[in-house]
Amino acid sequence: MSNSQHWLDKPENLRKLWHIFIFVLILTVVAGLFVDLHPHFEIESWFGFYAVASFVACLVMVLLAKLIALLLKRPENYYYDYNEDQADD
């Protein structure tokens, strides 16, 4: 078995991926200048509206998931409380 790391384990590759992701996101926002979006509401015609709305929606989902996790979190031994004393029986 080889000891080589996965390419995602190397910090320089992660940095490159972040740069690529940011570049693609910028391209999608700039593409809004060249595409007729046919907005239904005035706010939809603002530059970058869909990028901001998507970011806010994602942020709300993450925060709600963390809140739900706090409510549903259980101790590690919630279903089975195993004591060393019981092992001898």
N, C-alpha and C positions, 0 to 999 in steps of 0.2 A: 504494500500500500504506500502511495507516495505521500510526502509531507507537504506538498504544495498547497497554498492557501487558495480558497475560492477567490475569483476576481473581485467579488463584492466586499471581501474582507480587507482589501487594501485601501487605506484612506485616500490615496491620490485618485483612485477610480471613483470613489464616492463623490469626491469634489468635482470630477469631470461630469458625473451624472447630474449633480445639482446644476452645474452650468448649462448642460443640455436641456434640462427641464425648464429652467428659467428662460432660456432662449426660445423654446417652443411656446411657453406661455406668453412671452412678449409678442411673438409672431401672431398668435391667435388674437391678441388684443388689437394689434396693428391691422390685421386683416379686416377688422370691423370698419376700417375707413374705406375699404374698397368693395364692400358687400352691402347691398340694399337689404336691410333686415325687416322691412315692413312692420314697424312697431304699432301695437294696438293702443298703447298709452304713451304719454309724453315722456315719462321717465325712461322708457325703453330706448328712446332715441339718443340718450346721453352717451357720450363716448366712454367705453369701458364698463357700462352698466352691467352686462352679463358676467364679466369677470368679478366685479365687486359683489354682485348678488350671489354668485356661486361660492365665493370665498366666505361670505357671511353665513350662507346655508351650511357649508361644511363646518365652520367654526361652531355653529349652534348644535349640529349633530354630535360633534366631539364632546362638547360640554354636557349635553344631555346624556350621552353614553357614560361619561364619568359620574354624573349624578346617579344614574340608574345603577352603576357598579357599586357605588357607596351604599345604596339601599339593599342590593341583593348579595353583597359580599358576605361570605360565611367563613368561620375559622377553618383552618386546615383540617382539623379532626372533627368536623361538624357531623359527619355521618357515622364515624366510627372512632370512639374514644378508646384507644388501646393503651393499657397500662402495663408496665413491666411486671407488676405483681400478679396480674392475671395470666401471664405466660407460664408460670410454674404450675398452675392448676391442671 
